[in-house]
Amino acid sequence: LTQTVSKAATTLALTSSPNPSSFNQNVVFTAVLTFPTGSIPLSGLVTFNDSVTAAAIPNCSGLTPTATGVATCSTSTLAQGTHAITASYASDTNFVGSTGTLNPVQIVNATATTTAVVPSPSTPPSTSTVNLPVTFTATVSSQAQKGVAFTGVMAFTSNNVPILTCGSVPVSSAGVASCTTSTLVAGLDSIVA
């Protein structure tokens, strides 16, 4: 008698927490495999992929699932935006591979920032003279941005009106942008960046 034993099927369910998340926030993806349990364990590996990079999520490739079929991926490297995350179980000697897709997709929102504006010269009270240049330096900060370079541009306004030469000032990787102008008119000016 010859007995033919087929590989057992697996299915994979994928969840994430939190979702939505914020940029630079840690997100945990959990893959749960369903398979016929018994004395023969799973021996394949699980890999988590991000559609944005079309590659495995860093440190989330080739993970060994637990005896109950659970594999987790923890990451804080997802960029702002929408991410279609998948997890795949590679077929092994006894079990067929399977793939699960995160539904709904992972949403990564921008983090909250604060901006401080300081004039130069900065003699209290903040004063300048008509037709003479004054420089405003804005510094952006964020608790979640630590260790990550800032990008983008900053717009400076005076009394809710864009300052002519400062409508689109590049922000340095440290989160600093400066605007020099001599176009302010006499009176009180509310400067916002």
Secondary structure as a PSIPRED ss2 file (coil, helix, strand):
# PSIPRED VFORMAT (PSIPRED V4.0)

   1 L C   1.000  0.000  0.000
   2 T C   1.000  0.000  0.000
   3 Q C   1.000  0.000  0.000
   4 T C   1.000  0.000  0.000
   5 V C   1.000  0.000  0.000
   6 S C   1.000  0.000  0.000
   7 K C   1.000  0.000  0.000
   8 A E   0.000  0.000  1.000
   9 A C   1.000  0.000  0.000
  10 T C   1.000  0.000  0.000
  11 T E   0.000  0.000  1.000
  12 L E   0.000  0.000  1.000
  13 A E   0.000  0.000  1.000
  14 L E   0.000  0.000  1.000
  15 T E   0.000  0.000  1.000
  16 S E   0.000  0.000  1.000
  17 S E   0.000  0.000  1.000
  18 P C   1.000  0.000  0.000
  19 N C   1.000  0.000  0.000
  20 P C   1.000  0.000  0.000
  21 S E   0.000  0.000  1.000
  22 S E   0.000  0.000  1.000
  23 F C   1.000  0.000  0.000
  24 N C   1.000  0.000  0.000
  25 Q C   1.000  0.000  0.000
  26 N C   1.000  0.000  0.000
  27 V E   0.000  0.000  1.000
  28 V E   0.000  0.000  1.000
  29 F E   0.000  0.000  1.000
  30 T E   0.000  0.000  1.000
  31 A E   0.000  0.000  1.000
  32 V E   0.000  0.000  1.000
  33 L E   0.000  0.000  1.000
  34 T E   0.000  0.000  1.000
  35 F C   1.000  0.000  0.000
  36 P C   1.000  0.000  0.000
  37 T C   1.000  0.000  0.000
  38 G C   1.000  0.000  0.000
  39 S C   1.000  0.000  0.000
  40 I C   1.000  0.000  0.000
  41 P C   1.000  0.000  0.000
  42 L C   1.000  0.000  0.000
  43 S C   1.000  0.000  0.000
  44 G C   1.000  0.000  0.000
  45 L C   1.000  0.000  0.000
  46 V E   0.000  0.000  1.000
  47 T E   0.000  0.000  1.000
  48 F E   0.000  0.000  1.000
  49 N E   0.000  0.000  1.000
  50 D E   0.000  0.000  1.000
  51 S C   1.000  0.000  0.000
  52 V C   1.000  0.000  0.000
  53 T C   1.000  0.000  0.000
  54 A C   1.000  0.000  0.000
  55 A E   0.000  0.000  1.000
  56 A E   0.000  0.000  1.000
  57 I C   1.000  0.000  0.000
  58 P C   1.000  0.000  0.000
  59 N C   1.000  0.000  0.000
  60 C C   1.000  0.000  0.000
  61 S C   1.000  0.000  0.000
  62 G C   1.000  0.000  0.000
  63 L E   0.000  0.000  1.000
  64 T C   1.000  0.000  0.000
  65 P C   1.000  0.000  0.000
  66 T C   1.000  0.000  0.000
  67 A C   1.000  0.000  0.000
  68 T C   1.000  0.000  0.000
  69 G C   1.000  0.000  0.000
  70 V E   0.000  0.000  1.000
  71 A E   0.000  0.000  1.000
  72 T E   0.000  0.000  1.000
  73 C E   0.000  0.000  1.000
  74 S E   0.000  0.000  1.000
  75 T E   0.000  0.000  1.000
  76 S C   1.000  0.000  0.000
  77 T C   1.000  0.000  0.000
  78 L C   1.000  0.000  0.000
  79 A C   1.000  0.000  0.000
  80 Q C   1.000  0.000  0.000
  81 G E   0.000  0.000  1.000
  82 T E   0.000  0.000  1.000
  83 H E   0.000  0.000  1.000
  84 A C   1.000  0.000  0.000
  85 I E   0.000  0.000  1.000
  86 T E   0.000  0.000  1.000
  87 A E   0.000  0.000  1.000
  88 S E   0.000  0.000  1.000
  89 Y E   0.000  0.000  1.000
  90 A C   1.000  0.000  0.000
  91 S C   1.000  0.000  0.000
  92 D C   1.000  0.000  0.000
  93 T C   1.000  0.000  0.000
  94 N C   1.000  0.000  0.000
  95 F E   0.000  0.000  1.000
  96 V C   1.000  0.000  0.000
  97 G C   1.000  0.000  0.000
  98 S E   0.000  0.000  1.000
  99 T E   0.000  0.000  1.000
 100 G E   0.000  0.000  1.000
 101 T E   0.000  0.000  1.000
 102 L C   1.000  0.000  0.000
 103 N C   1.000  0.000  0.000
 104 P C   1.000  0.000  0.000
 105 V C   1.000  0.000  0.000
 106 Q E   0.000  0.000  1.000
 107 I E   0.000  0.000  1.000
 108 V E   0.000  0.000  1.000
 109 N E   0.000  0.000  1.000
 110 A C   1.000  0.000  0.000
 111 T C   1.000  0.000  0.000
 112 A C   1.000  0.000  0.000
 113 T C   1.000  0.000  0.000
 114 T E   0.000  0.000  1.000
 115 T E   0.000  0.000  1.000
 116 A E   0.000  0.000  1.000
 117 V E   0.000  0.000  1.000
 118 V E   0.000  0.000  1.000
 119 P E   0.000  0.000  1.000
 120 S E   0.000  0.000  1.000
 121 P C   1.000  0.000  0.000
 122 S C   1.000  0.000  0.000
 123 T C   1.000  0.000  0.000
 124 P C   1.000  0.000  0.000
 125 P C   1.000  0.000  0.000
 126 S C   1.000  0.000  0.000
 127 T C   1.000  0.000  0.000
 128 S C   1.000  0.000  0.000
 129 T C   1.000  0.000  0.000
 130 V C   1.000  0.000  0.000
 131 N C   1.000  0.000  0.000
 132 L C   1.000  0.000  0.000
 133 P C   1.000  0.000  0.000
 134 V E   0.000  0.000  1.000
 135 T E   0.000  0.000  1.000
 136 F E   0.000  0.000  1.000
 137 T E   0.000  0.000  1.000
 138 A E   0.000  0.000  1.000
 139 T E   0.000  0.000  1.000
 140 V E   0.000  0.000  1.000
 141 S E   0.000  0.000  1.000
 142 S C   1.000  0.000  0.000
 143 Q H   0.000  1.000  0.000
 144 A H   0.000  1.000  0.000
 145 Q H   0.000  1.000  0.000
 146 K C   1.000  0.000  0.000
 147 G C   1.000  0.000  0.000
 148 V C   1.000  0.000  0.000
 149 A C   1.000  0.000  0.000
 150 F C   1.000  0.000  0.000
 151 T C   1.000  0.000  0.000
 152 G C   1.000  0.000  0.000
 153 V E   0.000  0.000  1.000
 154 M E   0.000  0.000  1.000
 155 A C   1.000  0.000  0.000
 156 F C   1.000  0.000  0.000
 157 T E   0.000  0.000  1.000
 158 S E   0.000  0.000  1.000
 159 N C   1.000  0.000  0.000
 160 N C   1.000  0.000  0.000
 161 V E   0.000  0.000  1.000
 162 P E   0.000  0.000  1.000
 163 I C   1.000  0.000  0.000
 164 L H   0.000  1.000  0.000
 165 T H   0.000  1.000  0.000
 166 C H   0.000  1.000  0.000
 167 G C   1.000  0.000  0.000
 168 S C   1.000  0.000  0.000
 169 V E   0.000  0.000  1.000
 170 P E   0.000  0.000  1.000
 171 V C   1.000  0.000  0.000
 172 S C   1.000  0.000  0.000
 173 S C   1.000  0.000  0.000
 174 A C   1.000  0.000  0.000
 175 G C   1.000  0.000  0.000
 176 V E   0.000  0.000  1.000
 177 A E   0.000  0.000  1.000
 178 S E   0.000  0.000  1.000
 179 C E   0.000  0.000  1.000
 180 T E   0.000  0.000  1.000
 181 T E   0.000  0.000  1.000
 182 S C   1.000  0.000  0.000
 183 T C   1.000  0.000  0.000
 184 L C   1.000  0.000  0.000
 185 V C   1.000  0.000  0.000
 186 A C   1.000  0.000  0.000
 187 G C   1.000  0.000  0.000
 188 L C   1.000  0.000  0.000
 189 D C   1.000  0.000  0.000
 190 S C   1.000  0.000  0.000
 191 I E   0.000  0.000  1.000
 192 V E   0.000  0.000  1.000
 193 A C   1.000  0.000  0.000
